[in-house]
Amino acid sequence: MLLDMTDEKARHFLTLSRELHWDFPSSQGTPIIKGHATSQRVEQAAQERESYANAARVLFEEGDVEGAVGIASNAWRLWVVARDVAGGRAFLAAVLDKGEKKPSRARSLALYGDALLAFRQVKIEESRQRSRAALDAALVVNDPEALTLAYLALSRVTIEDGDYAQALSLAVKAREFARGLDPAMGQAPMFLHAQATRMTGDYDRAAALFEQSLDLNRKINDQGMVFAELQNLGWVEVHRGNIDKAERCFNESEKIGSASDPYSSAMTILSQAFIAFGRGNKGMSRTLLERAQSMFKEAKIDPGPDDQFEINWLQRQLERNVRD
């Protein structure tokens, strides 16, 4: 309760928030506290998230806006860990939308956090507004990490708009500011650079970028992104006509993916449909595509925009084959 949060306790939580360092800080996936991927530290911190929120409110009411924003910038990922996106946004709004809005590194990072949470809610316009505000603050303080994440956030929403050339440009900006930072900070900017390039149809350049992204994710040991980039590289190689290489990518991704995860299972079947198409077996490709779509439907999962793009592409090729 707020009444139980003294100034001393609030400042203790501010100190604790500064000790929250994250393995993959630019990723939009579930955060992992550095060095504690499977420990109780992650769960404990997430369970204490309301104490962090109360500490920020106490500092804010005492006039220490900088301290309150500092907690917000350091701790917002705890709400992602707890899968409490709405609660996280309420916490951030209580700090960001009241009082003095002085540009700072911490304010930019907290605005980025709300932009990502809004993006997860598919509230694209709200995410865009927060992303722009994050960039405005980052430009004032000229902080590389804040600039990296702000440009990254804008690239994400711009991809959703379908403006792939602009999304590519923003991702390149994010990568420029990520240079010199921890390699993991460049993870999502590199992914979006590759993804936007792929969506423009420049498959040769996209393949090179996905190779770089795959190499980075192996080095920083993000197995979820290794799986994703093997899949993405496989799609690109199909478009390039390199079916054998695509099949190797898909086979490796299948070994990493979880058989109990319906999305991974459906994507594995979808990749088989692409390989069948690439080898000229249109009937088998059509059967596998329909099976993958049924798996998505049964699991009540909507494929991501990039995966839906590939599904639509394969459908068009198969329909063209029937007409011809």
VENUR-V64836 format. One record per pair of residues at least 4 apart in sequence whose ideal C-beta (glycine too) atoms are under 7 Angstrom apart, sorted by the first residue. I is the first residue (numbers start at 1). J is the second residue. Records with the same first field share a line. If there is no record, write none. Layout:
I->J  J
This chain:
2->54  57  58
5->9  10  54  55  58
6->10
7->11  58  62
8->12
9->13  55
10->14  55  58  59
11->15
12->16
13->17  51  52  55  71
14->18  55  59  67  70  71
17->52  70  71  74  75
18->74
20->33  45  74  75
21->34
22->31  32  33  34  77
23->32  34  184
24->32  184  187  222
25->184  185
26->148  149  152  185  187  188  189
27->187  188
28->116  188
29->224
30->80  81
31->77  80  81
32->37
33->41  42  45
36->41  42
40->44
41->45
42->46  81
43->47
44->48
45->78
46->78  81  82
48->52
49->53  75  78  79  82
50->54
51->55
52->56  71  75  78
53->57  91
54->58
55->59  71
56->60  68  71  72  95
57->61  94
58->62
59->64  67  68
60->65  68  95  99
64->68
65->69  99  100
66->70
67->71
68->72  95
69->73  95  104  106  107  110
70->74  106
71->75
72->76  91  92  95  96  110
73->106  109  110
76->88  91  92  110  113
77->81
78->82
79->84  85  87  88  91
80->88
84->88
85->89  117  120  121
86->90
87->91
88->92  117
89->93  114  117  118
90->94
92->96  110  113  114
93->97
95->110
96->110  111  114
103->107  136  137  140  141
104->108  137  141
105->109  141  143  146
106->110
107->111  137
108->112  134  137  138  141  143  146  150
109->113  146  149
110->114
111->115  130  133  134  137
112->116  134  149  150  153
113->117
114->118  130
115->119  127  130  131  134  153
116->120  153
117->121
118->123  126  127  130
119->127  156  157
123->127
124->128  157  160
125->129
126->130
127->131  157
128->132  157
129->133
130->134
131->135  150  153  154  157
132->136
133->137
134->138  149  150  153
135->139  150  151  154
136->140
137->141  146
138->143  146  147  150
141->146
143->147
144->148  177  180  181
145->149  181  185
146->150
147->151  177
148->152  174  177  178  181  185  189
149->153
150->154
151->155  170  173  174  177
152->156  174  188  189  192
153->157
154->158  170
155->159  167  170  171  174  192
156->160  192
157->161
158->163  166  167  170
159->164  167  192  195  196
163->167
164->168  196  199  200
165->169  200
166->170
167->171  192  196
168->172  193  196  197  200
169->173
170->174
171->175  189  192  193  196
172->176  193
173->177
174->178  189
175->186  189  190  193
178->185  186  189
181->185
183->216  219  220
184->220
186->190  216
187->191  216  217  220  222  225
188->192
189->193
190->194  209  212  213  216
191->195  213
192->196
193->197  209
194->198  206  209  210  213
195->199  306
196->200
197->202  205  206  209
198->203  206  236
202->206
203->207  236  239  240
204->240
205->209
206->210  236
207->211  233  236  237  240
208->212
209->213
210->214  229  232  233  236
211->215  233
212->216
213->217  229
214->218  226  229  230  233
215->219
216->220
217->222  225  226  229
218->226
222->226
223->227  256
224->228
225->229
226->230  256
227->231  253  256  257
228->232
229->233
230->234  249  252  253
231->235  253  267  271
232->236
233->237  249
234->238  246  249  250  253  271
235->239  310
236->240
237->242  245  246  249
238->243  246  274  278
242->246
243->247  275  278  279
244->248
245->249
246->250  274  275  278
247->251  275
248->252
249->253
250->254  271  275
252->256
253->257
254->268
257->261  264  268
258->264
259->265
261->265
262->266  295  299  301
263->267  301
264->268
265->269  295
266->270  292  295  296
267->271  307
268->272
269->273  288  291  292  295
270->274  289  292  311
271->275
272->276  288
273->277  285  288  289  292  314
274->278  314
275->279
276->281  284  285  288
277->282  285  314  317
281->285
282->286  318  321
283->287
284->288
285->289  318
286->290  318
287->291
288->292
289->293  314  315
290->294
291->295
292->296
293->297
294->298
295->299
296->301  303
303->307  308  311
304->308
305->309
307->311
308->312
309->313
310->314
311->315
312->316
313->317
314->318
315->319
316->320
317->321
318->322
319->323
320->324
